[in-house]
């Protein structure tokens, strides 16, 4: 259905409607009085325009569907009031197929209950008015068939659209999964290359020395291990400036932990540079035993929190760590 332009469908429905109007006009001599039939033709024309109106592409409003249903009842009563139910009225019973067209349009535009109610009224009234055989002769069975066919086709199209939407969602999910896997592989490869470049020379020295290292070499190995941990756990918190500041702090005897929870990835480059510059300045100025740098929760106004703690002096009676540093770096610069 999506491959057929909306204008073509509207034009096809309009052609059918004009055909029914023409049949009513050409058989105007059959009714007892033509005035009610003329009114019925006018009502049918206006109702056709109503049900075919695009309404901004939002579908047929409920009030419009209810009004169209009411008009089908009015049209039936007006036309049949001027016809002899026992006579062969020929095309003068144009209202049956005309109403079938209206109800089909209502069905296609999503108002199944209104279309079903209109069809049920047409069948019951026609059987009461001219009997089972007579109702078949005036085209009631054809009108019902069109409405039923519209119901079946609409249901099939909705299922097809739902299946297509699920397929598109699955395809997008597969693309996202593949992109995530590619990103993970690239990040893992990059980290392995970085670790090999940084730790490779030290590991070769350890092997050549059979594990017998001097105190200076052991300290250098611990610093390298801490740097690798920063790159893994720190992620967006680490740049050259922060890395140098953390190295200098560790050489001063401070235990530094960089923990990125992934909550500053949405910051732009300028904001990230500002935040990391503040982090580096705080690490440089810290005088404490253990310094914890952690990204703040997403809903927090802070981007990063920095906490420095020290163990109480022996004999002080205090069992809790002392907080030496407490700093929150905002997500956006205050003006």
Secondary structure, DSSP 8 states (H G I E B T S, - for coil): -TTS-HHHHHHHHHHHHHHHHHHHHHTTTTSS-HHHHHHHHHHHHHHHHHHH--GGGT---HHHHHHHHHHHHHHHHHHHTTS-TTS--GGGGTHHHHHHHHHHHHHHTT-HHHHHHHHHHHHHHHHHHHHHHHHHHTTHHHHHHHHHHHHHHHHHHHHHHHHHHHHHHHHHHHHHHHHHHHHHHHHHHHHHHHHHHHHHHHHHHHHHTTT---HHHHHHHHHHHHHHHIIIIIGGG--HHHHHHHHHHHHTT-EEEEE--S-STTS-HHHHHHHHHHHHHHHHH--SSEEEEEE--TTSSEEEEEEEEE---TTS---S-EEEEEEEEESS---
